[in-house]
Amino acid sequence: MRPMFARINEKQWLALILVFALLARSATAFALQFQPVSDYAGYEQMAMNLVAGNGLVEGGNSAFLSAGYPLFVLAPVFAVFGHHLLAALFANALLCTVSAWLIHLIAKEAGAGKAGRLLGVGIFAIYLPSWIYAAYLAKENLMMPLMLGVVLLSLRCSCNPSARIAILVGAILGLLAITGNSGLTLTPVFVIALMISPLSLRRKLARLGLTVLVALLVVAPWLIRNYQVLGAPVLNTNGGFNLYLGNNAAADGMFISIADTPRGATWHQLRKQGEVVANDTLKHEAIAWIKQNPNRFLALSFKKVVLFWMPPVHEGEGPQPKGEALTRLAWLAQYLLICGSAVGGLAYRRLRSRNTCLLWLAALCYTSVHMIFYVIYRYREPIMPLLIILAAMAVEQLIRARKRQRPADPFALMPSSPR
């Protein structure tokens, strides 16, 4: 009789891992229930105002924060369950579980075997930052499945660039534009996947045009709303603000408060002129600083790459309880193992395929946008599932190589003794 675990097939294993992922994040959300502050509080306020019929606004701003997360996640949850933080956090747990499922699908498309597919989902299921950030009202909880959706469809597009895939990618890119602009940096992944597909150039361009059209249709209502409210068809009014925070005389690569920049003393006065004027002013000042300091801008950009992928050795605010210190240590160990395995996998020829190259390209493109702006560690989390997939595939290849190198049973080659 086979052992019990051997009788469980891949779908059953996947279901068990997904249930664990959901329960772990739900339990973390229930245990922590971090009270929203800063951007998290802004998203909460936007959703509450929308449900109350006051529009998608927060703190006097009409489009400063990205609208996707409060619009598509928080507002529906509050409308059904009332203003309960725990209900919103459980929605985050569901989004993380969807991300885990997409990891399995992407690993399959990338060429992983059964072990690699399940290992990828399993690593993500125990990946601690995805537990912790599920307890925050952070837009990255929605960005992650949307970005994984773009990558999955891009991999499929390289072989079967159907009109359906083009429409779905356009819809997801439109949602990303509203949810988190940085996710749009995955667009080149889809474009390259489409260009290497077997279609004729004319049909490739038609598919690309269809994707752009659908993306514009998705964002059009939000652009029209902002034009009516602000007088400008913008996705949000924080692009120039964020560009300035990352490119000024006081910039150090990480997020800094506007109060610590040369604009700090006059920021509130500028802000009174309206969020569009303030955003445009800061954008022009950031661009002017870049032009005046090209060498420092380049040095700062490469520093941001290092900061973006730096192991999590930073400490939290205030004295660390023992439990938090142990959690951070476990997070560091997980991060080093994931990144080390992913990079080590490049030694295997099988992991230098077209599909794995697209995964690396996605990570590179997403990194590039943070070279221009600034770094916050949670911004890295939406792309970490791709590193997890690459790490799982590398471990799978290592296991296969070990099995091939295992010596044969020496007794099996010996002639049987005469009777």
MONOR-V644524 format. One line per field, one symbol per residue. ss: DSSP state (a for helix, b for strand, c for the rest). phi: phi as a letter, one per 20 degrees, with the letter a starting at -180 (. if undefined). A space follows every 10 residues. Layout:
ss=???
phi=???
This chain:
ss=ccccaaacca aaaaaaaaaa aaaaaaaaaa aacccccaaa aaaaaaaaaa accccccbcc bccccccaaa aaaaaaaaaa acccaaaaaa aaaaaaaaaa aaaaaaaaaa cccaaaaaaa aaaaaccaaa aaaaacccca aaaaaaaaaa aaaaaaaccc ccaaaaaaaa aaaaaaaaac aaaaaaaaaa aaaaaccccc aaaaaaaaaa aaaaaaaaaa aaaaaaaaaa ccccccccaa aaaaaacccc cccbcccaaa cccaaaaaaa acccaaaaaa aaaaaaaaaa aacaaaaaaa aaaaaaaacc cccccccccc caaaaaaaaa aaaaaaaaaa aaaaaaacaa accaaaaaaa aaaaaaaaaa aaccbcaaaa aaaaaaaaaa aaaaaaaaaa aaaaacccca aaacccccc
phi=.fggffeeef ffgfffffff gfffffffff felgffclff fffffgffff ffndnecbln edbfefegff fedffgfffe dnfcgfffff ffffffffff ffffffffff ofegffffff fffffdffgf ffffededff fefgffffff fgffffffdc ffffffffff fffffffeea gffffeggff fffffeffff gfffffffff ffffgfffeg gfffgfffed nbedfaddff gfffgebbfd fcoefcfgfe dgegfdffff fffoffffff ffffffffff fecfffffff ffffffffdf gfdfdffmfe ffffffffff fgffffffff fffffffeff edefffffff fffffffgff feebdcffff ffefgfffff ffffffffff ffffefffff ffefffffe
